[in-house]
Amino acid sequence: MTEGRQLRHMEANLYDALDEAQIKFDKIDEKILELTQVAKYLIAKTSDDPDEVQEAKTALEKVNVNSDLKYRDIQQELSSERLGRKILKNKFDQTVSEINHFNEIKF
């Protein structure tokens, strides 16, 4: 009976790990989207069109971005978030593989 309980506990832990990973994916994806938008505004801020520059500055103020922030800073942060997502994806895939292996053993 203890073995059955351990298997259920192990299965629950694997599914909990998937749920946690999905929450982290959502947060990372949201952060990447925000950073991409900020990068777009920073590029627009260097435009020759004064209206576009003003729109970009207004948009950056709305999202509380420091006016001294540079595009390369955002690019570095984007790279970091993308790397974190890639690492999380690898762990997620490994967990899915473990669940599949567990299910093969279970049945």
Distance bins in CASP14 RR format, pairs under 12 A and 6 or more apart:
PFRMAT RR
TARGET T0000
AUTHOR 0000-0000-0000
RMODE 2
METHOD distances of the structure
MODEL  1
1 7 0 0 0 0 0 1 0 0 0 0 0
1 8 0 0 0 0 0 1 0 0 0 0 0
2 8 0 0 0 0 0 1 0 0 0 0 0
2 9 0 0 0 0 0 1 0 0 0 0 0
3 9 0 0 0 0 0 1 0 0 0 0 0
3 10 0 0 0 0 0 1 0 0 0 0 0
3 105 0 0 0 0 0 1 0 0 0 0 0
3 106 0 0 0 0 0 1 0 0 0 0 0
4 10 0 0 0 0 1 0 0 0 0 0 0
4 11 0 0 0 0 1 0 0 0 0 0 0
4 12 0 0 0 0 0 1 0 0 0 0 0
4 105 0 0 0 0 0 1 0 0 0 0 0
4 106 0 0 0 0 1 0 0 0 0 0 0
5 11 0 0 0 0 0 1 0 0 0 0 0
5 12 0 0 0 0 0 1 0 0 0 0 0
6 12 0 0 0 0 0 1 0 0 0 0 0
6 13 0 0 0 0 0 1 0 0 0 0 0
6 102 0 0 0 0 0 1 0 0 0 0 0
6 106 0 0 0 0 0 1 0 0 0 0 0
7 13 0 0 0 0 0 1 0 0 0 0 0
7 14 0 0 0 0 0 1 0 0 0 0 0
7 102 1 0 0 1 0 0 0 0 0 0 0
7 103 0 0 0 0 0 1 0 0 0 0 0
7 105 0 0 0 0 1 0 0 0 0 0 0
7 106 1 0 0 1 0 0 0 0 0 0 0
7 107 0 0 0 0 0 1 0 0 0 0 0
8 14 0 0 0 0 0 1 0 0 0 0 0
8 15 0 0 0 0 0 1 0 0 0 0 0
8 102 0 0 0 0 0 1 0 0 0 0 0
8 106 0 0 0 0 1 0 0 0 0 0 0
9 15 0 0 0 0 0 1 0 0 0 0 0
9 16 0 0 0 0 0 1 0 0 0 0 0
9 102 0 0 0 0 0 1 0 0 0 0 0
10 16 0 0 0 0 0 1 0 0 0 0 0
10 17 0 0 0 0 0 1 0 0 0 0 0
10 95 0 0 0 0 0 1 0 0 0 0 0
10 98 0 0 0 0 1 0 0 0 0 0 0
10 99 0 0 0 0 1 0 0 0 0 0 0
10 101 0 0 0 0 0 1 0 0 0 0 0
10 102 1 0 0 1 0 0 0 0 0 0 0
10 103 0 0 0 0 0 1 0 0 0 0 0
10 105 0 0 0 0 0 1 0 0 0 0 0
10 106 0 0 0 0 1 0 0 0 0 0 0
11 17 0 0 0 0 0 1 0 0 0 0 0
11 18 0 0 0 0 0 1 0 0 0 0 0
11 95 0 0 0 0 0 1 0 0 0 0 0
11 98 0 0 0 0 1 0 0 0 0 0 0
11 99 1 0 0 1 0 0 0 0 0 0 0
11 100 0 0 0 0 0 1 0 0 0 0 0
11 101 0 0 0 0 0 1 0 0 0 0 0
11 102 1 0 0 1 0 0 0 0 0 0 0
11 103 0 0 0 0 1 0 0 0 0 0 0
11 105 0 0 0 0 0 1 0 0 0 0 0
11 106 1 0 0 1 0 0 0 0 0 0 0
12 18 0 0 0 0 0 1 0 0 0 0 0
12 19 0 0 0 0 0 1 0 0 0 0 0
12 99 0 0 0 0 0 1 0 0 0 0 0
12 102 0 0 0 0 0 1 0 0 0 0 0
13 19 0 0 0 0 0 1 0 0 0 0 0
13 20 0 0 0 0 0 1 0 0 0 0 0
13 95 0 0 0 0 1 0 0 0 0 0 0
13 98 0 0 0 0 1 0 0 0 0 0 0
13 99 0 0 0 0 0 1 0 0 0 0 0
13 102 0 0 0 0 0 1 0 0 0 0 0
14 20 0 0 0 0 0 1 0 0 0 0 0
14 21 0 0 0 0 0 1 0 0 0 0 0
14 91 0 0 0 0 0 1 0 0 0 0 0
14 92 0 0 0 0 0 1 0 0 0 0 0
14 94 0 0 0 0 0 1 0 0 0 0 0
14 95 1 0 0 1 0 0 0 0 0 0 0
14 96 0 0 0 0 1 0 0 0 0 0 0
14 97 0 0 0 0 0 1 0 0 0 0 0
14 98 1 0 1 0 0 0 0 0 0 0 0
14 99 1 0 1 0 0 0 0 0 0 0 0
14 100 0 0 0 0 1 0 0 0 0 0 0
14 101 0 0 0 0 1 0 0 0 0 0 0
14 102 1 0 0 1 0 0 0 0 0 0 0
14 103 0 0 0 0 1 0 0 0 0 0 0
14 106 0 0 0 0 0 1 0 0 0 0 0
15 21 0 0 0 0 0 1 0 0 0 0 0
15 22 0 0 0 0 0 1 0 0 0 0 0
15 95 0 0 0 0 1 0 0 0 0 0 0
15 96 0 0 0 0 0 1 0 0 0 0 0
15 98 0 0 0 0 0 1 0 0 0 0 0
15 99 1 0 0 1 0 0 0 0 0 0 0
15 102 0 0 0 0 0 1 0 0 0 0 0
15 103 0 0 0 0 0 1 0 0 0 0 0
16 22 0 0 0 0 0 1 0 0 0 0 0
16 23 0 0 0 0 0 1 0 0 0 0 0
16 95 0 0 0 0 1 0 0 0 0 0 0
16 99 0 0 0 0 0 1 0 0 0 0 0
17 23 0 0 0 0 0 1 0 0 0 0 0
17 24 0 0 0 0 0 1 0 0 0 0 0
17 88 0 0 0 0 0 1 0 0 0 0 0
17 91 0 0 0 0 1 0 0 0 0 0 0
17 92 0 0 0 0 1 0 0 0 0 0 0
17 93 0 0 0 0 0 1 0 0 0 0 0
17 94 0 0 0 0 1 0 0 0 0 0 0
17 95 1 0 1 0 0 0 0 0 0 0 0
17 96 0 0 0 0 1 0 0 0 0 0 0
17 97 0 0 0 0 0 1 0 0 0 0 0
17 98 0 0 0 0 1 0 0 0 0 0 0
17 99 0 0 0 0 1 0 0 0 0 0 0
17 102 0 0 0 0 0 1 0 0 0 0 0
18 24 0 0 0 0 0 1 0 0 0 0 0
18 25 0 0 0 0 0 1 0 0 0 0 0
18 88 0 0 0 0 0 1 0 0 0 0 0
18 91 0 0 0 0 0 1 0 0 0 0 0
18 92 1 0 0 1 0 0 0 0 0 0 0
18 93 0 0 0 0 0 1 0 0 0 0 0
18 94 0 0 0 0 0 1 0 0 0 0 0
18 95 1 0 1 0 0 0 0 0 0 0 0
18 96 1 0 0 1 0 0 0 0 0 0 0
18 97 0 0 0 0 0 1 0 0 0 0 0
18 98 0 0 0 0 1 0 0 0 0 0 0
18 99 1 0 0 1 0 0 0 0 0 0 0
18 100 0 0 0 0 0 1 0 0 0 0 0
19 25 0 0 0 0 0 1 0 0 0 0 0
19 26 0 0 0 0 0 1 0 0 0 0 0
19 92 0 0 0 0 0 1 0 0 0 0 0
19 95 0 0 0 0 0 1 0 0 0 0 0
20 26 0 0 0 0 0 1 0 0 0 0 0
20 27 0 0 0 0 0 1 0 0 0 0 0
20 88 0 0 0 0 1 0 0 0 0 0 0
20 91 0 0 0 0 1 0 0 0 0 0 0
20 92 0 0 0 0 1 0 0 0 0 0 0
20 95 0 0 0 0 1 0 0 0 0 0 0
21 27 0 0 0 0 0 1 0 0 0 0 0
21 28 0 0 0 0 0 1 0 0 0 0 0
21 84 0 0 0 0 0 1 0 0 0 0 0
21 85 0 0 0 0 0 1 0 0 0 0 0
21 87 0 0 0 0 0 1 0 0 0 0 0
21 88 1 0 0 1 0 0 0 0 0 0 0
21 89 0 0 0 0 1 0 0 0 0 0 0
21 90 0 0 0 0 0 1 0 0 0 0 0
21 91 1 0 0 1 0 0 0 0 0 0 0
21 92 1 0 1 0 0 0 0 0 0 0 0
21 93 0 0 0 0 1 0 0 0 0 0 0
21 94 0 0 0 0 0 1 0 0 0 0 0
21 95 1 0 0 1 0 0 0 0 0 0 0
21 96 0 0 0 0 1 0 0 0 0 0 0
21 99 0 0 0 0 0 1 0 0 0 0 0
22 28 0 0 0 0 0 1 0 0 0 0 0
22 29 0 0 0 0 0 1 0 0 0 0 0
22 88 0 0 0 0 1 0 0 0 0 0 0
22 89 0 0 0 0 0 1 0 0 0 0 0
22 91 0 0 0 0 0 1 0 0 0 0 0
22 92 0 0 0 0 1 0 0 0 0 0 0
22 95 0 0 0 0 0 1 0 0 0 0 0
22 96 0 0 0 0 0 1 0 0 0 0 0
23 29 0 0 0 0 0 1 0 0 0 0 0
23 30 0 0 0 0 0 1 0 0 0 0 0
23 88 0 0 0 0 0 1 0 0 0 0 0
23 92 0 0 0 0 0 1 0 0 0 0 0
24 30 0 0 0 0 0 1 0 0 0 0 0
24 31 0 0 0 0 0 1 0 0 0 0 0
24 81 0 0 0 0 0 1 0 0 0 0 0
24 84 0 0 0 0 1 0 0 0 0 0 0
24 85 0 0 0 0 1 0 0 0 0 0 0
24 87 0 0 0 0 0 1 0 0 0 0 0
24 88 1 0 1 0 0 0 0 0 0 0 0
24 89 0 0 0 0 0 1 0 0 0 0 0
24 91 0 0 0 0 1 0 0 0 0 0 0
24 92 0 0 0 0 1 0 0 0 0 0 0
25 31 0 0 0 0 0 1 0 0 0 0 0
25 32 0 0 0 0 0 1 0 0 0 0 0
25 81 0 0 0 0 0 1 0 0 0 0 0
25 84 0 0 0 0 0 1 0 0 0 0 0
25 85 1 0 0 1 0 0 0 0 0 0 0
25 86 0 0 0 0 0 1 0 0 0 0 0
25 87 0 0 0 0 0 1 0 0 0 0 0
25 88 1 0 0 1 0 0 0 0 0 0 0
25 89 1 0 0 1 0 0 0 0 0 0 0
25 91 0 0 0 0 0 1 0 0 0 0 0
25 92 1 0 0 1 0 0 0 0 0 0 0
26 32 0 0 0 0 0 1 0 0 0 0 0
26 33 0 0 0 0 0 1 0 0 0 0 0
26 85 0 0 0 0 0 1 0 0 0 0 0
26 88 0 0 0 0 0 1 0 0 0 0 0
27 33 0 0 0 0 0 1 0 0 0 0 0
27 34 0 0 0 0 0 1 0 0 0 0 0
27 81 0 0 0 0 1 0 0 0 0 0 0
27 84 0 0 0 0 0 1 0 0 0 0 0
27 85 0 0 0 0 1 0 0 0 0 0 0
27 88 0 0 0 0 1 0 0 0 0 0 0
28 34 0 0 0 0 0 1 0 0 0 0 0
28 35 0 0 0 0 0 1 0 0 0 0 0
28 77 0 0 0 0 0 1 0 0 0 0 0
28 78 0 0 0 0 0 1 0 0 0 0 0
28 80 0 0 0 0 0 1 0 0 0 0 0
28 81 1 0 1 0 0 0 0 0 0 0 0
28 82 0 0 0 0 1 0 0 0 0 0 0
28 83 0 0 0 0 0 1 0 0 0 0 0
28 84 1 0 0 1 0 0 0 0 0 0 0
28 85 1 0 1 0 0 0 0 0 0 0 0
28 86 0 0 0 0 1 0 0 0 0 0 0
28 87 0 0 0 0 0 1 0 0 0 0 0
28 88 1 0 0 1 0 0 0 0 0 0 0
28 89 0 0 0 0 1 0 0 0 0 0 0
28 92 0 0 0 0 0 1 0 0 0 0 0
29 35 0 0 0 0 0 1 0 0 0 0 0
29 36 0 0 0 0 0 1 0 0 0 0 0
29 81 0 0 0 0 1 0 0 0 0 0 0
29 82 0 0 0 0 0 1 0 0 0 0 0
29 84 0 0 0 0 0 1 0 0 0 0 0
29 85 1 0 0 1 0 0 0 0 0 0 0
29 88 0 0 0 0 0 1 0 0 0 0 0
29 89 0 0 0 0 0 1 0 0 0 0 0
30 36 0 0 0 0 0 1 0 0 0 0 0
30 37 0 0 0 0 0 1 0 0 0 0 0
30 81 0 0 0 0 1 0 0 0 0 0 0
30 85 0 0 0 0 0 1 0 0 0 0 0
31 37 0 0 0 0 0 1 0 0 0 0 0
31 38 0 0 0 0 0 1 0 0 0 0 0
31 74 0 0 0 0 0 1 0 0 0 0 0
31 77 0 0 0 0 1 0 0 0 0 0 0
31 78 0 0 0 0 1 0 0 0 0 0 0
31 80 0 0 0 0 1 0 0 0 0 0 0
31 81 1 0 1 0 0 0 0 0 0 0 0
31 82 0 0 0 0 0 1 0 0 0 0 0
31 84 0 0 0 0 0 1 0 0 0 0 0
31 85 0 0 0 0 1 0 0 0 0 0 0
32 38 0 0 0 0 0 1 0 0 0 0 0
32 39 0 0 0 0 0 1 0 0 0 0 0
32 74 0 0 0 0 0 1 0 0 0 0 0
32 75 0 0 0 0 0 1 0 0 0 0 0
32 77 0 0 0 0 1 0 0 0 0 0 0
32 78 1 0 0 1 0 0 0 0 0 0 0
32 79 0 0 0 0 0 1 0 0 0 0 0
32 80 0 0 0 0 0 1 0 0 0 0 0
32 81 1 0 1 0 0 0 0 0 0 0 0
32 82 1 0 0 1 0 0 0 0 0 0 0
32 83 0 0 0 0 0 1 0 0 0 0 0
32 84 0 0 0 0 0 1 0 0 0 0 0
32 85 1 0 0 1 0 0 0 0 0 0 0
32 86 0 0 0 0 0 1 0 0 0 0 0
33 39 0 0 0 0 0 1 0 0 0 0 0
33 40 0 0 0 0 0 1 0 0 0 0 0
33 63 0 0 0 0 0 1 0 0 0 0 0
33 78 0 0 0 0 0 1 0 0 0 0 0
33 81 0 0 0 0 0 1 0 0 0 0 0
33 85 0 0 0 0 0 1 0 0 0 0 0
34 40 0 0 0 0 0 1 0 0 0 0 0
34 41 0 0 0 0 0 1 0 0 0 0 0
34 59 0 0 0 0 0 1 0 0 0 0 0
34 60 0 0 0 0 0 1 0 0 0 0 0
34 62 0 0 0 0 0 1 0 0 0 0 0
34 63 1 0 0 1 0 0 0 0 0 0 0
34 64 0 0 0 0 0 1 0 0 0 0 0
34 65 0 0 0 0 1 0 0 0 0 0 0
34 74 0 0 0 0 1 0 0 0 0 0 0
34 77 0 0 0 0 1 0 0 0 0 0 0
34 78 0 0 0 0 1 0 0 0 0 0 0
34 81 0 0 0 0 1 0 0 0 0 0 0
35 41 0 0 0 0 0 1 0 0 0 0 0
35 42 0 0 0 0 0 1 0 0 0 0 0
35 63 0 0 0 0 0 1 0 0 0 0 0
35 65 0 0 0 0 0 1 0 0 0 0 0
35 69 0 0 0 0 0 1 0 0 0 0 0
35 71 0 0 0 0 0 1 0 0 0 0 0
35 73 0 0 0 0 1 0 0 0 0 0 0
35 74 1 0 1 0 0 0 0 0 0 0 0
35 75 0 0 0 0 1 0 0 0 0 0 0
35 76 0 0 0 0 1 0 0 0 0 0 0
35 77 1 0 1 0 0 0 0 0 0 0 0
35 78 1 0 1 0 0 0 0 0 0 0 0
35 79 0 0 0 0 1 0 0 0 0 0 0
35 80 0 0 0 0 1 0 0 0 0 0 0
35 81 1 0 0 1 0 0 0 0 0 0 0
35 82 0 0 0 0 1 0 0 0 0 0 0
35 85 0 0 0 0 0 1 0 0 0 0 0
36 42 0 0 0 0 0 1 0 0 0 0 0
36 43 0 0 0 0 0 1 0 0 0 0 0
36 71 0 0 0 0 0 1 0 0 0 0 0
36 74 0 0 0 0 1 0 0 0 0 0 0
36 75 0 0 0 0 0 1 0 0 0 0 0
36 77 0 0 0 0 0 1 0 0 0 0 0
36 78 1 0 0 1 0 0 0 0 0 0 0
36 81 0 0 0 0 1 0 0 0 0 0 0
36 82 0 0 0 0 0 1 0 0 0 0 0
37 43 0 0 0 0 0 1 0 0 0 0 0
37 44 0 0 0 0 0 1 0 0 0 0 0
37 56 0 0 0 0 0 1 0 0 0 0 0
37 59 0 0 0 0 1 0 0 0 0 0 0
37 60 0 0 0 0 1 0 0 0 0 0 0
37 62 0 0 0 0 0 1 0 0 0 0 0
37 63 1 0 0 1 0 0 0 0 0 0 0
37 65 0 0 0 0 1 0 0 0 0 0 0
37 74 0 0 0 0 1 0 0 0 0 0 0
37 78 0 0 0 0 0 1 0 0 0 0 0
38 44 0 0 0 0 0 1 0 0 0 0 0
38 45 0 0 0 0 0 1 0 0 0 0 0
38 56 0 0 0 0 1 0 0 0 0 0 0
38 59 0 0 0 0 1 0 0 0 0 0 0
38 60 1 0 0 1 0 0 0 0 0 0 0
38 61 0 0 0 0 0 1 0 0 0 0 0
38 62 0 0 0 0 0 1 0 0 0 0 0
38 63 1 0 0 1 0 0 0 0 0 0 0
38 64 0 0 0 0 0 1 0 0 0 0 0
38 65 1 0 1 0 0 0 0 0 0 0 0
38 66 0 0 0 0 0 1 0 0 0 0 0
38 67 0 0 0 0 0 1 0 0 0 0 0
38 69 1 0 0 1 0 0 0 0 0 0 0
38 70 0 0 0 0 0 1 0 0 0 0 0
38 71 0 0 0 0 1 0 0 0 0 0 0
38 73 0 0 0 0 1 0 0 0 0 0 0
38 74 1 0 1 0 0 0 0 0 0 0 0
38 75 0 0 0 0 0 1 0 0 0 0 0
38 77 0 0 0 0 1 0 0 0 0 0 0
38 78 0 0 0 0 1 0 0 0 0 0 0
39 45 0 0 0 0 0 1 0 0 0 0 0
39 46 0 0 0 0 0 1 0 0 0 0 0
39 56 0 0 0 0 0 1 0 0 0 0 0
39 59 0 0 0 0 0 1 0 0 0 0 0
39 60 0 0 0 0 0 1 0 0 0 0 0
39 63 0 0 0 0 0 1 0 0 0 0 0
39 65 0 0 0 0 0 1 0 0 0 0 0
39 69 0 0 0 0 1 0 0 0 0 0 0
39 70 0 0 0 0 0 1 0 0 0 0 0
39 71 1 0 0 1 0 0 0 0 0 0 0
39 72 0 0 0 0 1 0 0 0 0 0 0
39 73 0 0 0 0 1 0 0 0 0 0 0
39 74 1 0 1 0 0 0 0 0 0 0 0
39 75 1 0 0 1 0 0 0 0 0 0 0
39 76 0 0 0 0 0 1 0 0 0 0 0
39 77 0 0 0 0 1 0 0 0 0 0 0
39 78 1 0 0 1 0 0 0 0 0 0 0
39 79 0 0 0 0 0 1 0 0 0 0 0
39 81 0 0 0 0 0 1 0 0 0 0 0
40 46 0 0 0 0 0 1 0 0 0 0 0
40 47 0 0 0 0 0 1 0 0 0 0 0
40 52 0 0 0 0 0 1 0 0 0 0 0
40 55 0 0 0 0 0 1 0 0 0 0 0
40 56 0 0 0 0 1 0 0 0 0 0 0
40 59 0 0 0 0 1 0 0 0 0 0 0
40 60 0 0 0 0 0 1 0 0 0 0 0
40 63 0 0 0 0 0 1 0 0 0 0 0
40 65 0 0 0 0 0 1 0 0 0 0 0
40 71 0 0 0 0 1 0 0 0 0 0 0
40 74 0 0 0 0 1 0 0 0 0 0 0
40 78 0 0 0 0 0 1 0 0 0 0 0
41 47 0 0 0 0 0 1 0 0 0 0 0
41 52 0 0 0 0 1 0 0 0 0 0 0
41 53 0 0 0 0 0 1 0 0 0 0 0
41 54 0 0 0 0 0 1 0 0 0 0 0
41 55 0 0 0 0 1 0 0 0 0 0 0
41 56 1 0 1 0 0 0 0 0 0 0 0
41 57 0 0 0 0 1 0 0 0 0 0 0
41 58 0 0 0 0 1 0 0 0 0 0 0
41 59 1 0 1 0 0 0 0 0 0 0 0
41 60 1 0 1 0 0 0 0 0 0 0 0
41 61 0 0 0 0 1 0 0 0 0 0 0
41 62 0 0 0 0 1 0 0 0 0 0 0
41 63 1 0 0 1 0 0 0 0 0 0 0
41 65 1 0 0 1 0 0 0 0 0 0 0
41 67 0 0 0 0 0 1 0 0 0 0 0
41 69 0 0 0 0 1 0 0 0 0 0 0
41 71 0 0 0 0 1 0 0 0 0 0 0
41 74 0 0 0 0 1 0 0 0 0 0 0
42 53 0 0 0 0 0 1 0 0 0 0 0
42 56 1 0 0 1 0 0 0 0 0 0 0
42 57 0 0 0 0 0 1 0 0 0 0 0
42 59 0 0 0 0 0 1 0 0 0 0 0
42 60 1 0 0 1 0 0 0 0 0 0 0
42 63 0 0 0 0 0 1 0 0 0 0 0
42 65 0 0 0 0 1 0 0 0 0 0 0
42 66 0 0 0 0 0 1 0 0 0 0 0
42 67 0 0 0 0 0 1 0 0 0 0 0
42 68 0 0 0 0 0 1 0 0 0 0 0
42 69 1 0 0 1 0 0 0 0 0 0 0
42 70 1 0 0 1 0 0 0 0 0 0 0
42 71 1 0 1 0 0 0 0 0 0 0 0
42 72 0 0 0 0 1 0 0 0 0 0 0
42 73 0 0 0 0 1 0 0 0 0 0 0
42 74 1 0 0 1 0 0 0 0 0 0 0
42 75 0 0 0 0 1 0 0 0 0 0 0
42 77 0 0 0 0 0 1 0 0 0 0 0
42 78 0 0 0 0 0 1 0 0 0 0 0
43 52 0 0 0 0 1 0 0 0 0 0 0
43 53 0 0 0 0 0 1 0 0 0 0 0
43 56 0 0 0 0 1 0 0 0 0 0 0
43 59 0 0 0 0 0 1 0 0 0 0 0
43 60 0 0 0 0 0 1 0 0 0 0 0
43 70 0 0 0 0 0 1 0 0 0 0 0
43 71 1 0 0 1 0 0 0 0 0 0 0
43 72 0 0 0 0 0 1 0 0 0 0 0
43 74 0 0 0 0 1 0 0 0 0 0 0
43 75 0 0 0 0 0 1 0 0 0 0 0
44 50 0 0 0 0 0 1 0 0 0 0 0
44 51 0 0 0 0 0 1 0 0 0 0 0
44 52 1 0 1 0 0 0 0 0 0 0 0
44 53 1 0 0 1 0 0 0 0 0 0 0
44 54 0 0 0 0 1 0 0 0 0 0 0
44 55 1 0 0 1 0 0 0 0 0 0 0
44 56 1 1 0 0 0 0 0 0 0 0 0
44 57 0 0 0 0 1 0 0 0 0 0 0
44 58 0 0 0 0 0 1 0 0 0 0 0
44 59 0 0 0 0 1 0 0 0 0 0 0
44 60 0 0 0 0 1 0 0 0 0 0 0
44 71 0 0 0 0 0 1 0 0 0 0 0
45 52 0 0 0 0 1 0 0 0 0 0 0
45 53 1 0 1 0 0 0 0 0 0 0 0
45 54 0 0 0 0 1 0 0 0 0 0 0
45 55 0 0 0 0 1 0 0 0 0 0 0
45 56 1 0 1 0 0 0 0 0 0 0 0
45 57 1 0 0 1 0 0 0 0 0 0 0
45 58 0 0 0 0 0 1 0 0 0 0 0
45 59 0 0 0 0 1 0 0 0 0 0 0
45 60 1 0 0 1 0 0 0 0 0 0 0
45 61 0 0 0 0 0 1 0 0 0 0 0
45 65 0 0 0 0 0 1 0 0 0 0 0
45 67 0 0 0 0 1 0 0 0 0 0 0
45 68 0 0 0 0 0 1 0 0 0 0 0
45 69 0 0 0 0 1 0 0 0 0 0 0
45 70 0 0 0 0 0 1 0 0 0 0 0
45 71 0 0 0 0 1 0 0 0 0 0 0
45 74 0 0 0 0 0 1 0 0 0 0 0
46 52 0 0 0 0 1 0 0 0 0 0 0
46 53 1 0 0 1 0 0 0 0 0 0 0
46 56 0 0 0 0 1 0 0 0 0 0 0
46 57 0 0 0 0 0 1 0 0 0 0 0
46 70 0 0 0 0 0 1 0 0 0 0 0
46 71 0 0 0 0 1 0 0 0 0 0 0
47 53 1 0 1 0 0 0 0 0 0 0 0
47 54 0 0 0 0 1 0 0 0 0 0 0
47 55 0 0 0 0 1 0 0 0 0 0 0
47 56 1 0 0 1 0 0 0 0 0 0 0
47 57 0 0 0 0 0 1 0 0 0 0 0
49 55 0 0 0 0 1 0 0 0 0 0 0
49 56 0 0 0 0 1 0 0 0 0 0 0
50 56 0 0 0 0 0 1 0 0 0 0 0
50 57 0 0 0 0 0 1 0 0 0 0 0
51 57 0 0 0 0 0 1 0 0 0 0 0
51 58 0 0 0 0 0 1 0 0 0 0 0
52 58 0 0 0 0 0 1 0 0 0 0 0
52 59 0 0 0 0 0 1 0 0 0 0 0
53 59 0 0 0 0 0 1 0 0 0 0 0
53 60 0 0 0 0 0 1 0 0 0 0 0
54 60 0 0 0 0 0 1 0 0 0 0 0
54 61 0 0 0 0 0 1 0 0 0 0 0
55 61 0 0 0 0 0 1 0 0 0 0 0
55 62 0 0 0 0 0 1 0 0 0 0 0
56 62 0 0 0 0 0 1 0 0 0 0 0
56 63 0 0 0 0 0 1 0 0 0 0 0
56 65 0 0 0 0 0 1 0 0 0 0 0
56 67 0 0 0 0 0 1 0 0 0 0 0
56 69 0 0 0 0 0 1 0 0 0 0 0
56 71 0 0 0 0 0 1 0 0 0 0 0
57 63 0 0 0 0 0 1 0 0 0 0 0
57 65 0 0 0 0 1 0 0 0 0 0 0
57 66 0 0 0 0 0 1 0 0 0 0 0
57 67 1 0 0 1 0 0 0 0 0 0 0
57 69 0 0 0 0 0 1 0 0 0 0 0
58 65 0 0 0 0 0 1 0 0 0 0 0
58 67 0 0 0 0 0 1 0 0 0 0 0
59 65 0 0 0 0 1 0 0 0 0 0 0
60 66 0 0 0 0 1 0 0 0 0 0 0
60 67 1 0 0 1 0 0 0 0 0 0 0
60 68 0 0 0 0 0 1 0 0 0 0 0
60 69 1 0 0 1 0 0 0 0 0 0 0
60 71 0 0 0 0 0 1 0 0 0 0 0
60 74 0 0 0 0 0 1 0 0 0 0 0
61 67 0 0 0 0 1 0 0 0 0 0 0
61 69 0 0 0 0 0 1 0 0 0 0 0
63 69 0 0 0 0 0 1 0 0 0 0 0
63 74 0 0 0 0 0 1 0 0 0 0 0
65 71 0 0 0 0 0 1 0 0 0 0 0
65 73 0 0 0 0 0 1 0 0 0 0 0
65 74 0 0 0 0 1 0 0 0 0 0 0
65 77 0 0 0 0 0 1 0 0 0 0 0
66 73 0 0 0 0 1 0 0 0 0 0 0
66 74 0 0 0 0 0 1 0 0 0 0 0
69 75 0 0 0 0 0 1 0 0 0 0 0
69 76 0 0 0 0 0 1 0 0 0 0 0
69 77 0 0 0 0 1 0 0 0 0 0 0
70 76 0 0 0 0 1 0 0 0 0 0 0
70 77 0 0 0 0 0 1 0 0 0 0 0
71 77 0 0 0 0 0 1 0 0 0 0 0
71 78 0 0 0 0 0 1 0 0 0 0 0
72 78 0 0 0 0 0 1 0 0 0 0 0
72 79 0 0 0 0 0 1 0 0 0 0 0
73 79 0 0 0 0 0 1 0 0 0 0 0
73 80 0 0 0 0 0 1 0 0 0 0 0
74 80 0 0 0 0 0 1 0 0 0 0 0
74 81 0 0 0 0 0 1 0 0 0 0 0
75 81 0 0 0 0 0 1 0 0 0 0 0
75 82 0 0 0 0 0 1 0 0 0 0 0
76 82 0 0 0 0 0 1 0 0 0 0 0
76 83 0 0 0 0 0 1 0 0 0 0 0
77 83 0 0 0 0 0 1 0 0 0 0 0
77 84 0 0 0 0 0 1 0 0 0 0 0
78 84 0 0 0 0 0 1 0 0 0 0 0
78 85 0 0 0 0 0 1 0 0 0 0 0
79 85 0 0 0 0 0 1 0 0 0 0 0
79 86 0 0 0 0 0 1 0 0 0 0 0
80 86 0 0 0 0 0 1 0 0 0 0 0
80 87 0 0 0 0 0 1 0 0 0 0 0
81 87 0 0 0 0 0 1 0 0 0 0 0
81 88 0 0 0 0 0 1 0 0 0 0 0
82 88 0 0 0 0 0 1 0 0 0 0 0
82 89 0 0 0 0 0 1 0 0 0 0 0
83 89 0 0 0 0 0 1 0 0 0 0 0
83 90 0 0 0 0 0 1 0 0 0 0 0
84 90 0 0 0 0 1 0 0 0 0 0 0
84 91 0 0 0 0 1 0 0 0 0 0 0
84 92 0 0 0 0 0 1 0 0 0 0 0
85 91 0 0 0 0 0 1 0 0 0 0 0
85 92 0 0 0 0 1 0 0 0 0 0 0
86 92 0 0 0 0 0 1 0 0 0 0 0
86 93 0 0 0 0 0 1 0 0 0 0 0
87 93 0 0 0 0 0 1 0 0 0 0 0
87 94 0 0 0 0 0 1 0 0 0 0 0
88 94 0 0 0 0 0 1 0 0 0 0 0
88 95 0 0 0 0 0 1 0 0 0 0 0
89 95 0 0 0 0 0 1 0 0 0 0 0
89 96 0 0 0 0 0 1 0 0 0 0 0
90 96 0 0 0 0 0 1 0 0 0 0 0
90 97 0 0 0 0 0 1 0 0 0 0 0
91 97 0 0 0 0 0 1 0 0 0 0 0
91 98 0 0 0 0 0 1 0 0 0 0 0
92 98 0 0 0 0 0 1 0 0 0 0 0
92 99 0 0 0 0 0 1 0 0 0 0 0
93 99 0 0 0 0 0 1 0 0 0 0 0
93 100 0 0 0 0 0 1 0 0 0 0 0
94 100 0 0 0 0 0 1 0 0 0 0 0
94 101 0 0 0 0 0 1 0 0 0 0 0
95 101 0 0 0 0 0 1 0 0 0 0 0
95 102 0 0 0 0 0 1 0 0 0 0 0
96 102 0 0 0 0 0 1 0 0 0 0 0
96 103 0 0 0 0 0 1 0 0 0 0 0
97 103 0 0 0 0 0 1 0 0 0 0 0
97 104 0 0 0 0 0 1 0 0 0 0 0
98 104 0 0 0 0 0 1 0 0 0 0 0
98 105 0 0 0 0 0 1 0 0 0 0 0
99 105 0 0 0 0 0 1 0 0 0 0 0
99 106 0 0 0 0 1 0 0 0 0 0 0
100 106 0 0 0 0 0 1 0 0 0 0 0
100 107 0 0 0 0 0 1 0 0 0 0 0
101 107 0 0 0 0 0 1 0 0 0 0 0
END
